[in-house]
Amino acid sequence: MAFSKLARRAKIKRRIRKNISGSAQTPRLSVYRSNKQIYAQLIDDVNGVTIASASSQGVKECENVTKVEQAAVVGKLIAEKAIKAGVETVVFDRNGYLYHGRVKSLADSAREGGLKF
């Protein structure tokens, strides 16, 4: 039986989330990508709180560049906000997406921005 694209991603997402969880010291860096935008959140799963978030929506540097470059800008933004909030280490949650393209670009730029994962 073939899975649809969404069902396949949901299955992978469940498999990933079974093993990783964020805390106040090491929050979960969750990535969501839509067709046009990319979003990142630092989530404390123990308290159910979003510590920081960043997205390509409405950001001046994200206009008239490729989606991979937008993801790099968002990675730097989330790293700056995380360090401002006192977070240095995170657990990366690719949210069922392949670690490739926009997701990889966001992760690499977040590492360059000072996050450890």
N, C-alpha and C positions, 0 to 999 in steps of 0.2 A: 504494500500500500504506500503510495507516494504522499508525502506531507506537502501542504501548501507552504509557501515561504514564511508566512506568519506562524504557522503551527511548528515548523522546524525551529524557528528562532525562539519560540516560547519553550520548547523542549530543551534547547541548549541553555537558555536563561535559567530554567529551573535547576539544571545540572550544576551551573556555576554558583548560583545563590545558595545551594545546599551546603557548599564548602566555605564560602566567604561571608563575613559579616563585619560591619563597622562599629567602632566604639568611639568614645570621646577622644582618646589618645590617638588611635589610628582609624579615622573614618573611611568609609567606602567612597571611592571616586567613581561615580556612576555616569556613563556616557549614553546620551540618546541622540540619534541622528535622524532627522527627517529628510525629505527630498531637497529642501532648500537651506535648512539651518542645522546647527549642531549645538547641543546643550551639555553641560557638565555640572554635577552637583557633588558636594561633600556631605555624606549622610552619616549620622550617628544612629545606628540601628537599635542600640540599647535603649536610648531615650526617645527614638522616633523623631529626630530633629534634623533639619537641613542646616548645616553649619555655614556653607557658602555655596554660591552658584554663579555660573557664567554662561553666556550664550553668544552666538554670532548675531543675534537679532538686535538691530539698532546700533551696532558698534561701527564707528566711522572707518576703522581699519579693515573691516570685513566687506566693504563695498568695492565692487569691480575687481575682485580677486577670485582665484579658483577656490573650490570648496576645501581642498587640502590645505591651502594657505589660511582659509578661515579657521579651520580646526587648529592650526598652529597658534593663531592669535588667541583663540579661546583657551588653549592649554596654558599659555603664558598668563592670561587673566586669572584662571582658577588657581594657578600656583601663587600669584601675588596675593590673592584674597585668602588663601590657605595660610600662608606665612603671616599675614596680618592678623589672622585669627589664632595664631599660635600652634599651627599644625605643620609638622615636617614630614611625617611618614603617613602613607595612605595605603589602602588595599584597592587595587584596580578592578573595576567591574565593567567588562566590555559589553555587558547586557545582551549577550547572544549574538553580537556582531562579530565578524571575522576580525582578527587583529591585523589590519591591513588598510591601507589608504587613509581615510579621514580619522579613523580610530587610532591608528598607529601614529599619525602626525600629531594628534592631540596629546597622546601619551608621551611622545618624545619631547615636545615643547614643555610639557609640565615638568618633566625630569630636568630639563635645562633651566627651568624657572626655580628649581630648588626642592621639588618634592622628591621623596624617596619611596620607591615601590618596585 
